[in-house]
């Protein structure tokens, strides 16, 4: 077996001394003996701290309280929503023999809120025996659904047995399980989105 060279022996001695010194420091240093005085400035960084190793109570009181920075610039105004009152009621443009029932009941009318929801109201009558599919009124553009919608309505014949369909062209069609509208029909249960 060949003997190690002089440089190899010196290197091995230096290695053992270095390891032994570190081990000695780890074994012999008392707890909490390294403080601010022994640490270089900025020696401890966030990357060297184990996650969740520092709690709120470990921080200085000024750091616990936190300070509020200056107020930033105001953002843009929001869009109007429910805070904006809906538009005024508009009278229904009745077709044929249809008209308001009267006698203290709300007249046939429509309106839209700021979100685009259309409301109908009122008690209307044909005063006649009108057949299914008769047009009560036609809503103007902007107050029409994109597809045909069906709504149950109250009438004098069957209580809540009738219905009114709102068409994409704006027509309000009176539809019923029976064949006639003989006294009144309420529109106050009808509301829909225009999109």
C-alpha positions as CSV (number, residue, x, y, z in Angstrom):
1,X,0.0,0.0,0.0
2,X,1.2,3.4,-0.9
3,X,1.7,6.1,1.7
4,X,-0.4,9.3,1.4
5,X,1.5,12.3,0.2
6,X,2.3,15.3,2.5
7,X,-0.3,17.6,0.9
8,X,-3.0,14.9,1.4
9,X,-2.1,14.5,5.0
10,X,-2.2,18.3,5.6
11,X,-5.6,18.5,3.9
12,X,-7.1,15.8,6.0
13,X,-5.8,17.4,9.2
14,X,-7.3,20.7,8.2
15,X,-10.6,19.0,7.4
16,X,-10.8,17.3,10.8
17,X,-9.9,20.5,12.7
18,X,-12.6,22.4,10.7
19,X,-15.3,19.8,11.4
20,X,-14.2,19.5,15.0
21,X,-14.4,23.2,15.6
22,X,-17.9,23.5,14.2
23,X,-19.1,20.5,16.2
24,X,-17.5,21.9,19.3
25,X,-19.3,25.2,18.7
26,X,-22.7,23.5,18.2
27,X,-22.2,21.3,21.3
28,X,-20.6,23.9,23.6
29,X,-22.6,27.1,22.8
30,X,-25.2,27.7,25.5
31,X,-28.9,28.3,24.5
32,X,-29.7,31.9,23.6
33,X,-26.1,32.9,23.6
34,X,-26.1,34.5,20.1
35,X,-27.9,37.8,20.1
36,X,-27.9,41.1,18.2
37,X,-24.3,41.8,19.2
38,X,-23.0,38.6,17.6
39,X,-25.0,38.9,14.3
40,X,-23.9,41.0,11.4
41,X,-26.3,43.6,10.1
42,X,-28.8,42.0,7.7
43,X,-27.4,38.5,8.4
44,X,-30.9,37.1,9.0
45,X,-33.2,37.4,6.0
46,X,-36.7,36.1,5.4
47,X,-35.3,33.2,3.3
48,X,-33.3,32.0,6.3
49,X,-36.4,31.9,8.6
50,X,-38.5,28.8,8.7
51,X,-42.2,29.4,7.7
52,X,-44.4,30.2,10.8
53,X,-41.3,30.2,13.1
54,X,-42.0,33.8,14.2
55,X,-45.4,34.7,15.8
56,X,-47.0,38.1,16.3
57,X,-45.8,38.1,19.9
58,X,-42.2,37.8,18.7
59,X,-42.4,41.2,16.9
60,X,-41.8,44.6,18.4
61,X,-44.9,46.4,19.5
62,X,-44.5,49.0,16.7
63,X,-44.5,46.1,14.1
64,X,-47.5,44.4,15.7
65,X,-49.7,47.4,15.4
66,X,-48.8,48.2,11.9
67,X,-49.1,51.6,10.4
68,X,-51.6,52.7,7.8
69,X,-50.1,54.3,4.7
70,X,-51.5,57.3,2.9
71,X,-54.9,57.1,1.2
72,X,-54.6,56.3,-2.5
73,X,-56.4,58.0,-5.3
74,X,-60.2,57.5,-5.7
75,X,-61.2,54.8,-8.1
76,X,-63.7,55.2,-11.0
77,X,-67.4,55.5,-10.1
78,X,-69.5,52.4,-10.1
79,X,-72.4,51.6,-12.4
80,X,-75.8,52.5,-11.2
81,X,-77.7,49.7,-9.6
82,X,-80.7,49.3,-7.4
83,X,-80.0,52.7,-5.8
84,X,-81.2,54.3,-9.0
85,X,-85.0,54.5,-9.1
86,X,-86.7,52.7,-12.0
87,X,-88.2,54.9,-14.7
88,X,-91.8,56.1,-14.4
89,X,-94.6,53.8,-15.4
90,X,-95.7,54.1,-19.0
91,X,-99.3,53.3,-20.2
92,X,-99.7,50.1,-22.2
93,X,-100.4,50.7,-25.9
94,X,-103.6,48.5,-25.9
95,X,-104.7,46.7,-29.0
96,X,-108.3,46.1,-30.2
97,X,-111.0,46.1,-27.4
98,X,-108.4,45.9,-24.5
99,X,-108.5,48.7,-21.9
100,X,-107.9,49.4,-18.2
101,X,-110.4,47.8,-15.9
102,X,-110.7,51.0,-13.8
103,X,-112.8,50.9,-10.5
104,X,-109.7,52.0,-8.5
105,X,-107.4,49.3,-9.8
106,X,-103.9,50.1,-11.2
107,X,-104.0,50.8,-14.9
108,X,-102.1,48.6,-17.4
109,X,-98.5,49.9,-17.5
110,X,-94.9,48.9,-18.0
111,X,-91.4,50.2,-17.0
112,X,-87.8,49.1,-16.8
113,X,-85.3,49.4,-13.9
114,X,-81.6,50.4,-14.2
115,X,-80.5,46.8,-14.6
116,X,-82.8,46.2,-17.6
117,X,-85.6,44.3,-15.9
118,X,-89.1,45.0,-17.3
119,X,-92.2,45.1,-15.0
120,X,-95.8,45.0,-16.0
121,X,-98.8,45.9,-13.8
122,X,-102.4,46.7,-13.8
123,X,-105.9,45.1,-14.2
124,X,-107.1,45.1,-17.8
125,X,-110.2,43.9,-19.5
126,X,-111.3,43.2,-23.0
127,X,-115.0,43.7,-22.2
128,X,-115.8,41.0,-24.7
129,X,-115.5,37.3,-25.2
130,X,-112.0,37.3,-26.9
131,X,-110.4,34.1,-28.2
132,X,-107.0,32.7,-27.1
133,X,-104.1,34.4,-28.7
134,X,-105.6,37.8,-28.7
135,X,-103.1,40.7,-28.5
136,X,-103.6,42.8,-25.3
137,X,-100.8,45.3,-26.1
138,X,-97.5,45.6,-27.9
139,X,-94.4,46.7,-25.9
140,X,-91.9,49.0,-27.7
141,X,-88.3,48.0,-28.6
142,X,-86.1,47.9,-25.6
143,X,-88.9,46.4,-23.5
144,X,-89.1,43.0,-25.2
145,X,-87.7,39.6,-24.2
146,X,-85.4,37.7,-26.6
147,X,-87.6,34.6,-26.5
148,X,-91.3,33.8,-25.8
149,X,-92.1,33.9,-22.1
150,X,-95.2,32.4,-20.3
151,X,-96.7,33.9,-17.2
152,X,-99.6,32.7,-15.1
153,X,-102.2,35.4,-14.5
154,X,-105.4,35.8,-12.5
155,X,-108.7,36.4,-14.3
156,X,-112.4,36.5,-13.6
157,X,-113.0,33.1,-15.2
158,X,-110.6,30.7,-13.5
159,X,-108.8,32.5,-10.7
160,X,-105.1,31.8,-11.7
161,X,-106.0,29.5,-14.6
162,X,-105.0,31.9,-17.4
163,X,-101.7,33.0,-18.8
164,X,-100.2,35.8,-20.8
165,X,-97.3,35.2,-23.2
166,X,-94.8,38.0,-23.9
167,X,-93.4,37.6,-27.4
168,X,-90.0,38.7,-28.7
169,X,-91.9,41.2,-31.0
170,X,-93.4,42.8,-27.9
171,X,-96.9,41.4,-28.2
172,X,-98.7,40.5,-24.9
173,X,-100.9,37.5,-25.9
174,X,-103.9,36.6,-23.7
175,X,-104.0,32.8,-23.4
176,X,-106.3,30.7,-21.2
177,X,-107.4,27.2,-20.5
178,X,-110.9,28.4,-21.4
179,X,-111.7,30.2,-24.6
180,X,-112.7,33.7,-23.5
181,X,-111.7,36.6,-21.3
182,X,-115.0,37.9,-20.0
183,X,-114.2,40.3,-17.2
184,X,-110.6,41.1,-16.1
185,X,-107.0,39.9,-16.3
186,X,-104.1,41.0,-14.0
187,X,-100.7,41.8,-15.5
188,X,-99.0,42.5,-12.1
189,X,-97.3,39.0,-12.0
190,X,-95.3,39.7,-15.1
191,X,-91.6,40.7,-15.0
192,X,-88.6,39.7,-17.2
193,X,-85.1,40.5,-18.4
194,X,-84.7,42.1,-21.8
195,X,-81.4,40.1,-22.6
